[in-house]
Amino acid sequence: MSFFRVLLAILFPPLAVIDKGCGSVLITFILTLAGWVPGVIAALVILNNPN
């Protein structure tokens, strides 16, 4: 996980996980709409997952 990805996950979480698949982007987008912090946490968890 690069510094740029972490920074992007903090600023705009759905954009950071765009290459992880449609489901990840959708989940992160919904959580970001519900609140910024859940979206950031979801993006960081998805980025830390090696699969």
Secondary structure, DSSP 8 states (H G I E B T S, - for coil): --HHHHHHHHH-HHHHTGGG-HHHHHHHHHHHHH-HHHHHHHHHHHHH---
